[in-house]
Amino acid sequence: MDELTDRQIDEALERGRAARAEEPRAAAASYDPKSQRVVVELTNGCAFAFPARSAQGLEAAGTEELSDIVILGAGYGLHWEALDVDLSVPDLLNGLLGTRSFMARHAGKASSISKAAAARENGRKGGRPRKTARG
């Protein structure tokens, strides 16, 4: 039993070393008030940015609050102490700016000229067609 546990621990440590070497992690993070974006520099030399006001918990934050970013967990997270907000770097890289429910509430909210025109046209036709039961 001890040999099994030791082997599992060794394997877990190796997976952790591999993850640290391969997975993107934050090396630095800052808020750019001019573009209103959070800029994250990664340990692999790449960088990305996201609109601060689009992220859960940062929507109404001021410049001073947004500028106070702490990198957590060997670069896997970003933290804003005054706002009590934590965001995952891997999730941000995947375009997830908050929890699943936050993203669901904010998905598709972007309006465009074509969306507005389509909505007006549907309204003239009596709105969205009713779903029918299939049997």
MIDOSE-1310 file (N, C-alpha, C; in nm, 2 decimals, decimal comma, always signed):
residues 135
mdel	+0,08/-0,12/+0,00/+0,00/+0,00/+0,00/+0,09/+0,13/+0,00; +0,19/+0,13/+0,08/+0,28/+0,24/+0,08/+0,35/+0,27/-0,05; +0,39/+0,16/-0,12/+0,45/+0,17/-0,25/+0,35/+0,24/-0,35; +0,22/+0,20/-0,35/+0,12/+0,25/-0,43/+0,11/+0,40/-0,41
tdrq	+0,10/+0,44/-0,28/+0,08/+0,58/-0,24/+0,20/+0,66/-0,29; +0,32/+0,61/-0,26/+0,44/+0,68/-0,30/+0,45/+0,70/-0,46; +0,41/+0,59/-0,53/+0,41/+0,60/-0,68/+0,30/+0,71/-0,72; +0,19/+0,71/-0,66/+0,08/+0,81/-0,69/+0,13/+0,95/-0,67
idea	+0,20/+0,97/-0,55/+0,25/+1,10/-0,52/+0,36/+1,14/-0,62; +0,45/+1,05/-0,66/+0,55/+1,08/-0,76/+0,49/+1,12/-0,89; +0,38/+1,04/-0,93/+0,32/+1,07/-1,06/+0,25/+1,21/-1,05; +0,18/+1,24/-0,94/+0,12/+1,37/-0,93/+0,21/+1,48/-0,93
lerg	+0,33/+1,46/-0,87/+0,43/+1,57/-0,87/+0,48/+1,59/-1,01; +0,50/+1,48/-1,09/+0,55/+1,49/-1,23/+0,44/+1,56/-1,31; +0,31/+1,53/-1,29/+0,21/+1,60/-1,37/+0,21/+1,75/-1,34; +0,23/+1,78/-1,21/+0,24/+1,92/-1,17/+0,36/+1,99/-1,24
raar	+0,47/+1,93/-1,24/+0,59/+1,99/-1,31/+0,56/+2,01/-1,46; +0,50/+1,91/-1,52/+0,47/+1,92/-1,66/+0,37/+2,03/-1,69; +0,27/+2,04/-1,60/+0,17/+2,15/-1,62/+0,23/+2,29/-1,61; +0,32/+2,30/-1,51/+0,39/+2,43/-1,49/+0,47/+2,47/-1,61
aeep	+0,53/+2,37/-1,67/+0,62/+2,40/-1,79/+0,54/+2,43/-1,91; +0,42/+2,37/-1,93/+0,34/+2,38/-2,05/+0,22/+2,47/-2,05; +0,16/+2,48/-1,94/+0,03/+2,56/-1,93/+0,06/+2,71/-1,92; -0,02/+2,79/-1,98/+0,00/+2,94/-1,97/-0,03/+2,99/-1,83
raaa	+0,06/+3,07/-1,78/+0,05/+3,13/-1,65/+0,08/+3,28/-1,66; +0,03/+3,36/-1,57/+0,06/+3,50/-1,57/+0,19/+3,53/-1,51; +0,27/+3,61/-1,58/+0,40/+3,66/-1,52/+0,38/+3,80/-1,47; +0,29/+3,88/-1,53/+0,26/+4,01/-1,49/+0,12/+4,05/-1,54
asyd	+0,05/+4,14/-1,47/-0,08/+4,19/-1,51/-0,09/+4,33/-1,47; -0,16/+4,41/-1,55/-0,18/+4,55/-1,53/-0,31/+4,60/-1,59; -0,36/+4,71/-1,54/-0,48/+4,77/-1,60/-0,43/+4,89/-1,69; -0,48/+4,90/-1,81/-0,45/+5,01/-1,90/-0,57/+5,10/-1,91
pksq	-0,57/+5,22/-1,84/-0,69/+5,30/-1,83/-0,72/+5,36/-1,97; -0,62/+5,38/-2,06/-0,65/+5,43/-2,19/-0,74/+5,34/-2,27; -0,71/+5,21/-2,27/-0,79/+5,11/-2,35/-0,90/+5,05/-2,26; -0,89/+5,07/-2,13/-0,98/+5,01/-2,03/-0,98/+4,86/-2,04
rvvv	-0,85/+4,81/-2,06/-0,83/+4,66/-2,06/-0,73/+4,62/-1,96; -0,75/+4,50/-1,91/-0,65/+4,43/-1,83/-0,56/+4,36/-1,92; -0,43/+4,38/-1,90/-0,33/+4,33/-1,99/-0,25/+4,22/-1,91; -0,24/+4,10/-1,96/-0,18/+3,99/-1,89/-0,06/+3,94/-1,97
eltn	+0,06/+3,95/-1,91/+0,18/+3,89/-1,98/+0,20/+3,75/-1,93; +0,22/+3,66/-2,02/+0,23/+3,52/-1,98/+0,38/+3,47/-1,96; +0,40/+3,37/-1,89/+0,54/+3,32/-1,87/+0,60/+3,27/-2,00; +0,52/+3,24/-2,10/+0,58/+3,19/-2,23/+0,61/+3,31/-2,33
gcaf	+0,60/+3,43/-2,28/+0,63/+3,55/-2,36/+0,51/+3,60/-2,44; +0,40/+3,54/-2,44/+0,28/+3,59/-2,50/+0,21/+3,68/-2,41; +0,12/+3,76/-2,46/+0,03/+3,85/-2,38/-0,11/+3,85/-2,43; -0,20/+3,88/-2,35/-0,34/+3,90/-2,40/-0,41/+4,01/-2,31
afpa	-0,52/+4,06/-2,36/-0,59/+4,17/-2,29/-0,74/+4,14/-2,30; -0,81/+4,19/-2,20/-0,96/+4,18/-2,21/-1,02/+4,30/-2,15; -1,14/+4,34/-2,20/-1,21/+4,46/-2,15/-1,25/+4,44/-2,00; -1,19/+4,52/-1,91/-1,22/+4,51/-1,77/-1,37/+4,51/-1,74
rsaq	-1,44/+4,59/-1,80/-1,59/+4,61/-1,77/-1,67/+4,49/-1,81; -1,61/+4,40/-1,89/-1,68/+4,28/-1,94/-1,66/+4,16/-1,84; -1,57/+4,17/-1,75/-1,54/+4,06/-1,65/-1,63/+4,07/-1,53; -1,67/+3,95/-1,48/-1,75/+3,95/-1,36/-1,68/+4,01/-1,24
glea	-1,75/+4,10/-1,18/-1,69/+4,17/-1,06/-1,62/+4,29/-1,09; -1,58/+4,31/-1,21/-1,50/+4,43/-1,25/-1,59/+4,54/-1,32; -1,72/+4,51/-1,34/-1,80/+4,59/-1,43/-1,81/+4,74/-1,38; -1,82/+4,76/-1,25/-1,83/+4,90/-1,20/-1,71/+4,95/-1,13
agte	-1,60/+4,88/-1,14/-1,48/+4,92/-1,06/-1,42/+5,04/-1,12; -1,35/+5,12/-1,03/-1,28/+5,24/-1,08/-1,14/+5,21/-1,12; -1,07/+5,30/-1,18/-0,93/+5,28/-1,23/-0,84/+5,24/-1,12; -0,85/+5,30/-1,00/-0,76/+5,26/-0,89/-0,78/+5,12/-0,85
elsd	-0,91/+5,08/-0,84/-0,94/+4,94/-0,80/-0,89/+4,84/-0,90; -0,91/+4,88/-1,03/-0,87/+4,79/-1,14/-0,72/+4,77/-1,15; -0,65/+4,88/-1,11/-0,50/+4,88/-1,12/-0,43/+4,79/-1,02; -0,51/+4,76/-0,91/-0,45/+4,68/-0,80/-0,47/+4,53/-0,82
ivil	-0,39/+4,47/-0,91/-0,40/+4,33/-0,95/-0,29/+4,25/-0,88; -0,33/+4,14/-0,82/-0,23/+4,05/-0,76/-0,24/+3,91/-0,84; -0,12/+3,86/-0,87/-0,12/+3,73/-0,94/-0,12/+3,62/-0,83; -0,20/+3,52/-0,85/-0,22/+3,41/-0,75/-0,17/+3,28/-0,81
gagy	-0,15/+3,18/-0,72/-0,13/+3,04/-0,75/-0,03/+3,02/-0,87; +0,09/+3,06/-0,85/+0,19/+3,04/-0,95/+0,15/+3,09/-1,09; +0,07/+3,19/-1,09/+0,03/+3,26/-1,22/-0,10/+3,20/-1,28; -0,18/+3,12/-1,21/-0,30/+3,07/-1,26/-0,42/+3,15/-1,23
glhw	-0,41/+3,26/-1,15/-0,52/+3,34/-1,12/-0,48/+3,49/-1,10; -0,58/+3,57/-1,12/-0,57/+3,72/-1,09/-0,66/+3,75/-0,98; -0,62/+3,84/-0,89/-0,70/+3,88/-0,78/-0,70/+4,03/-0,76; -0,82/+4,08/-0,73/-0,84/+4,22/-0,70/-0,89/+4,23/-0,55
eald	-0,81/+4,26/-0,46/-0,84/+4,26/-0,32/-0,96/+4,35/-0,28; -0,95/+4,47/-0,32/-1,06/+4,57/-0,28/-1,20/+4,53/-0,34; -1,20/+4,45/-0,45/-1,32/+4,41/-0,51/-1,36/+4,27/-0,47; -1,27/+4,20/-0,41/-1,29/+4,06/-0,37/-1,33/+3,97/-0,50
vdls	-1,24/+3,99/-0,60/-1,27/+3,93/-0,73/-1,14/+3,84/-0,76; -1,17/+3,72/-0,81/-1,07/+3,63/-0,86/-1,11/+3,58/-0,99; -1,01/+3,58/-1,09/-1,04/+3,53/-1,22/-0,93/+3,43/-1,26; -0,96/+3,33/-1,32/-0,87/+3,22/-1,36/-0,81/+3,26/-1,50
vpdl	-0,67/+3,25/-1,50/-0,60/+3,28/-1,63/-0,64/+3,18/-1,74; -0,64/+3,05/-1,71/-0,68/+2,96/-1,82/-0,82/+2,99/-1,87; -0,92/+3,02/-1,78/-1,05/+3,06/-1,82/-1,05/+3,18/-1,91; -0,98/+3,28/-1,86/-0,97/+3,41/-1,94/-0,92/+3,38/-2,08
lngl	-0,82/+3,30/-2,09/-0,76/+3,26/-2,22/-0,87/+3,19/-2,31; -0,96/+3,13/-2,25/-1,07/+3,06/-2,32/-1,19/+3,15/-2,35; -1,17/+3,28/-2,31/-1,28/+3,38/-2,33/-1,39/+3,38/-2,22; -1,36/+3,31/-2,11/-1,46/+3,30/-2,00/-1,43/+3,42/-1,90
lgtr	-1,52/+3,51/-1,90/-1,49/+3,63/-1,81/-1,57/+3,63/-1,68; -1,62/+3,51/-1,64/-1,69/+3,49/-1,52/-1,74/+3,35/-1,51; -1,83/+3,33/-1,41/-1,89/+3,20/-1,39/-1,98/+3,17/-1,51; -2,03/+3,04/-1,51/-2,12/+3,00/-1,62/-2,25/+3,08/-1,62
sfma	-2,30/+3,10/-1,51/-2,43/+3,18/-1,50/-2,41/+3,32/-1,54; -2,29/+3,38/-1,51/-2,26/+3,52/-1,55/-2,25/+3,52/-1,70; -2,18/+3,43/-1,76/-2,16/+3,43/-1,90/-2,29/+3,41/-1,97; -2,38/+3,32/-1,92/-2,51/+3,30/-1,98/-2,59/+3,42/-1,98
rhag	-2,59/+3,50/-1,88/-2,66/+3,63/-1,87/-2,61/+3,73/-1,97; -2,48/+3,72/-2,00/-2,42/+3,83/-2,08/-2,40/+3,78/-2,23; -2,42/+3,66/-2,26/-2,40/+3,61/-2,39/-2,50/+3,67/-2,49; -2,46/+3,71/-2,60/-2,55/+3,76/-2,71/-2,60/+3,89/-2,68
kass	-2,55/+3,97/-2,58/-2,60/+4,10/-2,55/-2,55/+4,20/-2,65; -2,45/+4,17/-2,72/-2,40/+4,27/-2,81/-2,50/+4,30/-2,92; -2,53/+4,43/-2,94/-2,62/+4,46/-3,04/-2,55/+4,51/-3,16; -2,62/+4,50/-3,27/-2,56/+4,54/-3,40/-2,67/+4,60/-3,49
iska	-2,64/+4,67/-3,59/-2,74/+4,72/-3,68/-2,82/+4,61/-3,74; -2,75/+4,50/-3,78/-2,82/+4,39/-3,84/-2,92/+4,32/-3,74; -2,87/+4,30/-3,61/-2,96/+4,24/-3,51/-3,08/+4,33/-3,49; -3,06/+4,46/-3,48/-3,18/+4,55/-3,46/-3,27/+4,54/-3,58
aaar	-3,22/+4,54/-3,70/-3,31/+4,53/-3,82/-3,39/+4,40/-3,82; -3,32/+4,29/-3,79/-3,39/+4,16/-3,78/-3,50/+4,16/-3,68; -3,47/+4,22/-3,56/-3,57/+4,23/-3,46/-3,69/+4,31/-3,50; -3,67/+4,42/-3,57/-3,78/+4,50/-3,62/-3,86/+4,43/-3,72
engr	-3,80/+4,36/-3,81/-3,86/+4,28/-3,91/-3,95/+4,17/-3,85; -3,89/+4,10/-3,75/-3,97/+3,99/-3,68/-4,09/+4,05/-3,61; -4,07/+4,17/-3,55/-4,19/+4,24/-3,49/-4,30/+4,27/-3,59; -4,26/+4,31/-3,71/-4,36/+4,34/-3,81/-4,44/+4,22/-3,85
kggr	-4,37/+4,10/-3,84/-4,44/+3,98/-3,88/-4,51/+3,91/-3,76; -4,52/+3,98/-3,65/-4,58/+3,92/-3,53/-4,49/+3,86/-3,43; -4,37/+3,88/-3,45/-4,27/+3,82/-3,35/-4,22/+3,69/-3,39; -4,15/+3,63/-3,30/-4,08/+3,50/-3,32/-4,19/+3,39/-3,33
prkt	-4,17/+3,30/-3,43/-4,27/+3,20/-3,45/-4,28/+3,11/-3,32; -4,40/+3,06/-3,29/-4,42/+2,97/-3,18/-4,36/+2,83/-3,21; -4,31/+2,77/-3,11/-4,26/+2,63/-3,12/-4,37/+2,54/-3,13; -4,37/+2,44/-3,21/-4,47/+2,34/-3,22/-4,42/+2,21/-3,16
arg	-4,51/+2,13/-3,10/-4,48/+2,00/-3,05/-4,47/+1,90/-3,17; -4,37/+1,82/-3,16/-4,36/+1,72/-3,27/-4,40/+1,58/-3,21; -4,47/+1,51/-3,28/-4,52/+1,39/-3,22/-4,50/+1,27/-3,30
